């Protein structure tokens, strides 16, 4: 199950890298997709808030994957990451829409 945790950790690392790239961006970073450009009032504060959101999300993903280290294959321990990830993703989207986008959108 170490391999599953390593793959899971790579996805957490990916979101951490998104956070670093967002923190150093000069233009407003679009959230989730690159289909539309968002106009914000304060680019630096917006990118910082979005980077913090990515950092927290990557930490949550990493924490959700810890039961994989102590579970055997086909055990009930996989229910935590499998159910936790969609809930964390929905919460991430809600925090973005309610807090970040509403605060910084022009």
Secondary structure, 3 states (H helix, E strand, C coil): CHHHHHHHHHHHHHHHHHHHHHHCCCCCCCCCCCCCCCCECCHHHHHHHHHHHHHHHHHHHHHHHCHHHHCCCCCCCHHHHHHHHHHHHHHHHHHHHHHHHHHHEC
